[in-house]
C-alpha cells in the first residue's frame, strides 16, 4: 500500500514539473514574439512642429436664436366656485397637479374642456410639464366628464383603485 502511495506522489510531482516547464516555455515563446514585433517597428525621426498659420476670414454675422414663443398670462377663476370638480378623475392629474391647477384658477372639468391652444401652452409652462396635457389627452377626458360621462380612469378612481 505504501508503495502505491509513494508511486502516485512521484508521478504527480513529475506531472507538475513537466507542466511548469511546458508552461514556462510557451510563455517565453509568446513574450519573445511580442518583443520581436516591437523591436521590428521602424523608428522615425521626431516631427518638427511648425508655427500655426493664422487665417483671417470675415466673421459670419451671428444671428441670435429665435425667442421662445411668448405665452400670454391667462386669467381663470379667482375664487373657487360652489361646484368644484375632482380634477384627479382626469388621468395624469394627481393631488399635487390638482393643487397647482386650483392655484391657476382651474376648478372644473368644463374649464379644462374649453382650453384653447394658448391656454394649453400657458398651463403647460406654469406646471413645468411641457406637452403633458396633449400627451394624456386631458381635454377629451374633461369633455366626457363635464358631460356627465365616465372614462375608464374615472371609474377606477371612483372604485377606489387609484390612491393619491
N, C-alpha and C positions, 0 to 999 in steps of 0.2 A: 504494500500500500504506500509506503514511504517512497518507494521507487517511482510510482506513478505521479505522486505529488511533486517530487523533485523534477521529474522529466517534464511535466506540464509547465512548471515555472521557468524552466530553461527555455522551452520553446516560446513562451510568452515574452521573455526577455529578448530573445533573438528577433522576434517579430517587431517588437518595439524599436530596437536599434536599427533594424532594416528600414522601418518607416521613417525614422529620423533622418537616416542617410538619404533615402529617396526624396523625402520632402525638402530637405536642405538643398539637394542637387537641383530639383525643379525650381525652387525659389531663386537659387543663384542663377539658373538659366534664364528665368523670366527677367530678373533685375538686370542681368548683363545685357539682354536685348534692349531693354528700355534705355539703359545708359548708353548703349551703342547708338540708338536713334537720336538721342540728344546731342551726342558729340558729332554726329554727321551733319547737323544743321550748318548752313552757310553763315558765316559771320559777316555782317555788313558793317560798313563804316557808319558812325553816327551821322544823323541828318543835321545839316546846318540849318538853323532857323533864320528865316528872313523876317524883316520887319513887316508887319501887316500893311497892306496898301489900303489907304482910306479913299473910298469913292464917295463923292458927294453927289447925291441926286436930289432933285427938288422933292420936298416932303409933300405927300398927298394930303389934301385937306381932311382933317379929322371931322367926321360927322358924329354928333352925339347920338346915342341910342334913342329910339323913339320913346317918348314919355309914356308912362303907363296910362291906360285909359282912365280918365277922370270919372270917378263914380260919385254922383251927387248924393248927398245925405238924404235918406228917406225919412219921412215922418209917419209913424204909425200911431197907435193909440197911446195917449199919455197916462191914462188911468185904466186899470183892468175893468172890463165890462162885467155886468152881473152874471152872464153865462160864459164862463171861461171853459174852454175845451181842454181835455187831457191830451196835449200835443205828443206825449210819449206813445200814443197809439199809432203814430206815424213811424214806420220802420226807419231807423237811423237816428231818431231823436230820443236821447236818454234824459235822465234827470238834469244833468248839467246843461245840455243843449236847450232843454225846455226853459231853464232859468235864464239862459242867455237870450233866447227868443223873447221871453217875457220882459227882460230889460230893454230890448229893442222896441217893445210895444206890440209884439205879436202874441195874441192870446187865443185866437180862434182858427179853426180849420178853414173857414171862408177867407180869412186874410191870406193864408198860405196858398189857397187855391187860386187867388186872384193876383198872384205875383206877376209883375212884368219882368222883362229881361233885366232892366236896370235895377229893379228891386232884388232880383236873384243875385246879381253881381254884388250889390251893396251888402246883403245879408251874408253871402259867402265870405266877403272881406271882413266883415265885423266878427264872424265866428272863427276866422282863421282856418277854415276848411274849404279851400277852393274846389269847386266842382261837386261838392257833396250833394247839394240839392238836386242837381241833374242826375248824378250817378245813382242816387237812391230813389229818384222819382217822387219827391215829396209832393209836388203839385198835383199829380194824378191821384195819389193816395188821399190828399186833403180834399180833393173834389168829391171823391166817393164818400169820405167820412162826413163832410159837410152836408151831403145829400141824404144822410141817414143810413147809408150802406155800410157794410163792413169789408175790411180787407182780411187777407189770411193772417197778417201780423196782428191786426187789431183784435181778431178772435183769440189769438194766443195770449195777448195782453189781458183781455177780459177774463180768460180762463185761469189766469194766474201763472201761466207757463213762463212768462218773461219777468225776471226780477230786476228791480232797479235799486 
